[in-house]
Amino acid sequence: MSNYHFEDNSKDFGATVRLDSLKEKVREQAGEEGTREFPPVKPMRKQSQAKNLPKEPEPMEETGEDGVLNRNFFKAVLFAGLIVFVCIFVAAMVYMNRSIDSSAQPSSSSSGNTPTLSEALEETTEGLAILLPVQADKSLSLYDIAKGEPIQLDVDLETKFLDETGHALSFSDFQAGDVVVYTLKGESQVLSSLALSAQVWKKENVVGATVDFNNKTLTLDGTTYQYEEDTYFLYQGKTVSPGDISATDTLTIFGQNNSILSLRVEQSHGYVYFKNRKMVENLQVLVDEEEAQLDLETGLMELGCGRHLLNISGDNIEEYMVYVNVDDKDRTTIDLAEATSKVEKGIVRLTIEPAGALVYVDGVEQPAGETELEVAAGSHKVEVFMEGYERWSKTVTVGKDPVELQVTMKKIAQEVPYVPKNAPKQEPTTGNCTVYTDPGWAKVYINGEYVGVSPVMTRLPYGSYEITAEMDGESNTETVEVKGPDTRVTINLEE
């Protein structure tokens, strides 16, 4: 508090008395009455103000002990007030700066960058783990690879899900069996982030892996990998035995170096059972046009789930194809007793002079120009016909060895009647009538009398004839006039 001069404020406080004059008068009175001393007079402060009394004036200069104390007290109060003012000013400036920065930042709902207490915590825990299929509300189950034990961690709205390169994912992009890196918020059990691990190798959707259950190994594309007791084998959210893995399964494998950390079955397998397989000699099965392994002891074949085309063949059955739909762990049965027995076949080779003749086997016309015929084993009648030549026929027995036939056609001889030199010239009264049918090998009747199988030639007296051809219940009749040495007719049996 500064020295206050009452004379400068006489209007406010009225007439005042200097404190030193008052002391002098007290001393004079005390001298008159004796040597009695009075204690120093202290100025009135709050009490005088409460009673609306004028304050006691403070001396301009104090050389005594009271004056020194008042000055020191005033300095201390002034210094403390200055410190308080500076602190308040600094705090106000910091608050204003934070308010400006906060107003410049986007809200947490739009960017997620607003500082929060959880983000201020130092991320001190990180681990490599396998994501397990068992999940609870607002928490995840992991198997910590380093600790060798499962852990349960909480998830909040600030938990980040990332891929191997740090790009954001949703939790639905993760699958049980994924190898992940997790970080915690400080010393809590709350996930700060969960990311697909870039520290492991990954083989996606591979087929053809074989598992040796006794040695705990898996072989894929010629490389052998080891798995341990804590390796996770998963399918459809459940753990499975490594012995259940088939070479037909589609797999995704995670590992480090030569060790498998986890394996997920993307597509499992089913079975096809071949019943009565012992009835088929040298049974062979192709799956989707590729060779497949069939266990002849059990009759089972493992196939990946889905639709497959099977080609089934054997020495004593006709090859045939069948489609099967294979379901997970289901069994489809194929009864080989229903296969068609294979007919033994042989070969007949023909050499015909001249070329261009028609060949019939058991009355069935063979393709034109075909000289090597495949027929069933057994006895067959082979006939060769060419217009203007005599019909050739032979019955042969066909077996495993080819039958070779050499055919030389003979022309039909023309009959020339003997006429003496001086005999009178006579006009001919008969002629040859050759009957053809389409198709061939039909029965031929002339005026109701059977004359043979077409093509057939007979000599007839000149005149008109009813010629009928019959085959397989079909017949046709034509009227033919024989009036020359050579008459030919073709009767069509097809409409």
Secondary structure, 3 states (H helix, E strand, C coil): CCCCCHHHHHHHHCCCCCHHHHHHHHHHHHHHHCCCCCCCCCCCCHHHHHCCCCCCCCCCCCCCHHHHHHHHHHHHHHHHHHHHHHHHHHHHHHHHHHHHHHHHCCCCCCCCCCCCHHHHCCCCEEEEEEECCCCECCEEEEEECCCCEEEEEECCCCCEEECCCCCECCHHHCCCCCEEEEEECCCCCEEEEEEECCCCEEEEEEECCEEECCCCEEEECCEEEEEEEEEEEEECCEECCHHHCCCCCEEEEEEECCEEEEEEEEECEEEEEEECHHHCCCCEEEECCEECCCECCCCEEEEECEEEEEEEEECCEEEEEEEEEECCCCEEEEEHHHCCECCCEEEEEEEEECCCCEEEECCEECCCCCCEEEEECEEEEEEEECCCECCEEEEEEECCCCEEEEEECCECCCCCCCCCCCCCCCCCCEEEEEEEEECCCCEEEECCEEEEECCEEEEEECEEEEEEEEECCEEEEEEEEECCCEEEEEEECCC
